[in-house]
Amino acid sequence: MYSKLIEKIVTDPKYFSLLGFTLVRSVMSQDAVGILRKNLDQLFAVENQERLLLPRHVLKNPTLRKLPFLPKIVRALKEVLEPRYALWGDFVVQKNSFGRWHVDSGSEKLQPYLFEKSYRFVKCGIFLQENSHEWGGGIGVRLFSHKKYNKIPYRLNDILYSPFKKMLEHHVIIHPGDFLCFDSRLEHNSRFPAYIPEAQRKEGYNPLPEEKAKYVFYFNACNQASARDFMENTLRRGFCEEYIKKSEEIFFTDYGSRMFPEDFPKDFIENVRQTNITVASPNQWEADINKIFMEELQKNASHQ
Ligand SMILES: [Fe+2]
């Protein structure tokens, strides 16, 4: 548990810019978490997925597609981003996924927009278990690492930050049903559970006993000013990493093919309207071409 003062700081969106993350406690009740975990056990089996439910699986499911609109989440994101922020349809549920230190903006390299003062882009996660030492259900962050993106050359900042790296590693105290949003430029890891011996740890999926499974519902959100740049990154990745490589896992092409509102379920559109936010959307020709890619990739996958 955090001390009272730390708890106050990490759960107050006012400190988001400084810390690079904000925690919102109990966006779901313990009962709701228990029910959702059971549903997910079944859903992963029904969809024949081992480690990931993708946007098309999430949007098919009325319970899952409601989660980004939980009132406490919307309230926090309005404060962290802007009142009419853009939600991304890149919903995934990760199962038993663990890995090394990285930034989510890694594929964007050092694009100039990452250094803009107006840049506000967050990864959002709803965690369905404790972030414990033994089972590793959450993430760790390197405090202030997002501050490396400023007017001073990045390489120099990186060198200056390096000696403090270890000291600034922070294990985020997360309980089941908590929500965490963090700056896409913040260094973080999904710490491996002590349960898995070091020699057996693999980047990505690592099996755990079913009742101890790690489930996280992830999506992105940003201010309007940051939406277009990321959409271009999505389209590029869909084409280069999925279409050209005939990838079996279809993620970027999936959400990059969906225009808002026409390609979303009615109740989802209604939730967007009621919360007065927007959904980041490709333009018509981008969506059309991704739909063609999507069809081809799915056909390809079913033939294998
Ligand atoms: Fe990440």
Residues whose N, C-alpha, C, O or C-beta is under 5 A from the ligand:
A	BS01	LIG	D104
